[in-house]
Amino acid sequence: MTVLDPVIFRELPMIHKIIADETWLEGERRGCPVAPDDPVVRENVCLVILRVGEVMRRSIMESYEAALAAGHVPLPVDHHPHAA
């Protein structure tokens, strides 16, 4: 079983939100729908994550450590799909 860093796993919803926001914003700028993998969207997502990433990670790490201190030990999670 492969176990991901629990902080990275908790960052994923925030990253998905940043991608959605930047996709919408670029669509508004252009006046038409834009794909999330558009090069401009990707660049903007990277810039946002570079700008807020440290604060986001610190916040998530603090809440994770508080949960551990309170005795809430998260179970390891296997994030890889299994063959059926």
Secondary structure as a PSIPRED ss2 file (coil, helix, strand):
# PSIPRED VFORMAT (PSIPRED V4.0)

   1 M C   1.000  0.000  0.000
   2 T C   1.000  0.000  0.000
   3 V E   0.000  0.000  1.000
   4 L C   1.000  0.000  0.000
   5 D C   1.000  0.000  0.000
   6 P H   0.000  1.000  0.000
   7 V H   0.000  1.000  0.000
   8 I H   0.000  1.000  0.000
   9 F H   0.000  1.000  0.000
  10 R H   0.000  1.000  0.000
  11 E H   0.000  1.000  0.000
  12 L H   0.000  1.000  0.000
  13 P H   0.000  1.000  0.000
  14 M H   0.000  1.000  0.000
  15 I H   0.000  1.000  0.000
  16 H H   0.000  1.000  0.000
  17 K H   0.000  1.000  0.000
  18 I H   0.000  1.000  0.000
  19 I H   0.000  1.000  0.000
  20 A H   0.000  1.000  0.000
  21 D H   0.000  1.000  0.000
  22 E H   0.000  1.000  0.000
  23 T H   0.000  1.000  0.000
  24 W H   0.000  1.000  0.000
  25 L H   0.000  1.000  0.000
  26 E H   0.000  1.000  0.000
  27 G H   0.000  1.000  0.000
  28 E H   0.000  1.000  0.000
  29 R H   0.000  1.000  0.000
  30 R H   0.000  1.000  0.000
  31 G C   1.000  0.000  0.000
  32 C C   1.000  0.000  0.000
  33 P C   1.000  0.000  0.000
  34 V C   1.000  0.000  0.000
  35 A C   1.000  0.000  0.000
  36 P C   1.000  0.000  0.000
  37 D C   1.000  0.000  0.000
  38 D C   1.000  0.000  0.000
  39 P H   0.000  1.000  0.000
  40 V H   0.000  1.000  0.000
  41 V H   0.000  1.000  0.000
  42 R H   0.000  1.000  0.000
  43 E H   0.000  1.000  0.000
  44 N H   0.000  1.000  0.000
  45 V H   0.000  1.000  0.000
  46 C H   0.000  1.000  0.000
  47 L H   0.000  1.000  0.000
  48 V H   0.000  1.000  0.000
  49 I H   0.000  1.000  0.000
  50 L H   0.000  1.000  0.000
  51 R H   0.000  1.000  0.000
  52 V H   0.000  1.000  0.000
  53 G H   0.000  1.000  0.000
  54 E H   0.000  1.000  0.000
  55 V H   0.000  1.000  0.000
  56 M H   0.000  1.000  0.000
  57 R H   0.000  1.000  0.000
  58 R H   0.000  1.000  0.000
  59 S H   0.000  1.000  0.000
  60 I H   0.000  1.000  0.000
  61 M H   0.000  1.000  0.000
  62 E H   0.000  1.000  0.000
  63 S H   0.000  1.000  0.000
  64 Y H   0.000  1.000  0.000
  65 E H   0.000  1.000  0.000
  66 A H   0.000  1.000  0.000
  67 A H   0.000  1.000  0.000
  68 L H   0.000  1.000  0.000
  69 A H   0.000  1.000  0.000
  70 A C   1.000  0.000  0.000
  71 G C   1.000  0.000  0.000
  72 H C   1.000  0.000  0.000
  73 V C   1.000  0.000  0.000
  74 P C   1.000  0.000  0.000
  75 L C   1.000  0.000  0.000
  76 P C   1.000  0.000  0.000
  77 V C   1.000  0.000  0.000
  78 D E   0.000  0.000  1.000
  79 H C   1.000  0.000  0.000
  80 H C   1.000  0.000  0.000
  81 P C   1.000  0.000  0.000
  82 H C   1.000  0.000  0.000
  83 A C   1.000  0.000  0.000
  84 A C   1.000  0.000  0.000
